[in-house]
Amino acid sequence: MTRKQWLILLGIAMVALTIIPVFVFEKRLEHTGGPGIVGFEFAATKARASQILAEWGPAGRRVARLSLIVDYAYMVSYGGFFTLAGLATRDLARTRDWRRLATAGVIVPFFATAAALFDATENVFLLLVLEGHGGAHPPLIATICSSIKFTLITIAILYVLCGLAWRAATANRGKLTSLPAPATAEEHSSEPRRLT
């Protein structure tokens, strides 16, 4: 498959795995009276994590466990999509001599892959919390991983958006420069006059 085909496939998967969990998992967690998964990610302490688990109850904990497992597919989709989109942005920047964007493209596209890896690590520790293992450390480690994940993926997304904005700006500039220049007064005066 080509890069473009992978981007389409991963993009569709990413959108589906962004929307579906909101209705399948988050809504059910809301009905328990507790927070959603993001709130659980940032629990940070054993006391807060225990409070969330109590608010969810057995049914909510089952939903949260399933959500964390499905999230691994989401990691593959967004990690792959924004890594490939970042590499495409870097290649375009090199072709068009956008030096700053090309230089940033040496490393920034791989922030998406790193974000997915931190996300995977975070979920391991959240699953430990759900099972009551690991003591006081898993909630804090999960929160640290979550913070790094959001930072990295935000930078990766902004890089791709900058590339799109740069491409649109240069395309518009190209259209403007290709328009014929208006005729000057001298050109008008040099035109032969019709005899009346």
C-alpha positions in Angstrom: 0.0 0.0 0.0 1.1 3.6 -0.7 1.5 6.2 2.0 -1.7 7.9 0.8 -3.7 4.7 1.1 -2.3 4.1 4.6 -3.3 7.6 5.6 -6.9 7.1 4.3 -7.2 3.8 6.1 -5.7 5.0 9.4 -7.7 8.2 9.2 -11.0 6.4 8.9 -10.0 4.1 11.8 -8.9 7.0 13.9 -12.2 8.9 13.4 -14.3 5.8 14.1 -12.3 5.0 17.2 -12.6 8.6 18.4 -16.4 8.8 18.0 -17.6 5.3 18.9 -16.0 5.1 22.4 -17.7 8.4 23.3 -21.1 6.8 22.9 -20.2 3.2 23.9 -18.0 3.8 26.9 -18.0 7.5 28.1 -21.8 7.7 28.3 -22.0 4.5 30.4 -19.3 5.9 32.7 -21.2 9.1 33.1 -24.3 7.2 34.2 -22.3 5.8 37.1 -21.8 9.3 38.5 -18.1 9.0 38.2 -15.7 10.7 35.7 -14.7 9.5 32.3 -11.5 7.8 31.3 -9.6 11.0 31.1 -10.4 11.8 34.7 -9.1 8.4 35.6 -5.9 9.0 33.7 -5.2 12.1 35.8 -6.2 10.6 39.1 -2.4 10.8 40.1 -3.0 9.4 43.6 -4.1 6.1 45.0 -6.8 7.8 47.1 -8.3 9.6 44.1 -8.1 6.4 42.0 -9.9 4.4 44.7 -12.6 7.1 44.9 -13.2 6.9 41.1 -13.4 3.1 41.2 -15.9 3.3 44.0 -18.0 5.8 42.1 -17.9 3.6 39.0 -18.9 0.4 40.8 -18.4 -3.1 39.3 -20.3 -2.2 36.1 -18.3 1.0 35.5 -15.0 -0.8 36.2 -15.9 -3.4 33.5 -16.7 -0.6 31.0 -13.4 1.2 31.9 -11.4 -2.0 31.4 -13.0 -2.7 28.0 -12.4 1.0 27.0 -8.7 0.7 27.9 -8.3 -2.5 25.9 -10.1 -1.0 22.8 -7.8 2.1 23.2 -4.9 0.1 22.0 -6.4 0.0 18.5 -6.9 3.7 18.8 -3.2 4.2 19.6 -2.2 2.3 16.4 -4.6 4.5 14.3 -3.6 7.9 15.6 0.0 7.1 16.1 0.3 5.7 12.6 -1.8 8.5 11.0 0.0 11.5 12.5 3.5 9.9 12.0 2.8 9.3 8.3 1.1 12.8 8.0 4.1 14.3 9.6 6.5 12.5 7.3 4.5 13.7 4.3 4.7 17.2 5.6 8.4 16.9 6.1 8.9 15.6 2.5 6.8 18.4 1.1 8.8 21.0 3.1 12.1 19.6 1.7 10.7 19.7 -1.9 9.6 23.3 -1.5 12.6 24.4 0.5 10.6 25.3 3.6 13.7 25.0 5.8 12.3 25.4 9.3 9.5 23.0 8.6 11.9 20.5 7.0 14.3 20.8 9.9 11.6 20.2 12.5 10.5 17.2 10.4 13.6 15.3 11.3 12.1 14.5 14.7 8.6 15.9 15.2 6.7 13.3 13.0 7.9 10.6 15.4 6.3 12.4 18.4 3.1 10.7 17.4 4.6 7.3 17.6 6.1 8.2 21.0 2.8 9.5 22.2 1.2 6.2 21.3 3.9 4.3 23.2 3.3 6.5 26.3 -0.4 5.9 25.9 0.2 2.1 25.9 2.3 2.4 29.0 -0.3 4.5 30.7 -3.0 2.0 30.0 -0.9 -0.8 31.5 -0.8 1.0 34.8 -4.4 2.0 34.7 -5.3 -1.7 34.2 -3.2 -2.4 37.2 -5.2 0.1 39.2 -8.4 -1.4 38.0 -7.2 -4.8 39.2 -6.1 -3.4 42.6 -2.4 -4.1 41.9 0.8 -2.1 42.2 0.1 -0.1 45.3 0.4 3.7 45.2 2.7 4.1 42.1 0.5 3.1 39.1 -1.9 6.1 39.3 1.0 8.6 39.4 2.9 6.8 36.6 -0.3 6.7 34.5 -0.8 10.5 35.0 2.8 11.3 34.1 2.5 9.1 30.9 -0.8 10.8 30.1 0.7 14.3 30.4 3.6 13.4 28.1 1.3 11.7 25.6 -1.0 14.8 25.3 2.1 17.1 24.9 3.7 14.9 22.2 0.5 14.3 20.2 -0.4 18.0 20.3 3.0 19.0 18.9 2.7 16.3 16.2 -0.8 17.6 15.2 0.3 21.2 15.2 3.2 20.3 12.9 0.9 18.7 10.3 -1.5 21.7 10.6 1.4 24.1 10.0 2.3 22.2 6.9 -1.3 22.4 5.6 -1.5 26.1 6.4 1.9 26.7 4.6 0.8 24.8 1.6 -2.5 26.7 1.4 -0.7 30.0 1.8 1.8 29.3 -1.0 -0.9 28.0 -3.3 -2.9 31.2 -2.9 0.3 33.3 -3.4 0.9 31.3 -6.6 -2.5 32.0 -7.9 -2.1 35.8 -7.3 1.3 35.9 -9.0 -0.1 34.0 -12.1 -2.9 36.6 -12.7 -2.1 39.0 -15.6 -0.9 42.4 -14.5 -3.3 45.3 -15.2 -2.5 47.4 -18.3 -0.7 50.6 -17.5 -1.6 54.1 -18.8 1.4 53.9 -21.3 0.1 50.7 -22.7 -3.3 52.2 -23.2 -1.9 55.2 -24.9 0.2 53.1 -27.2 -2.9 51.3 -28.5 -4.0 52.4 -32.0 -6.9 54.8 -31.9 -9.9 54.1 -34.1 -10.7 56.7 -36.6 -14.2 58.1 -36.4 
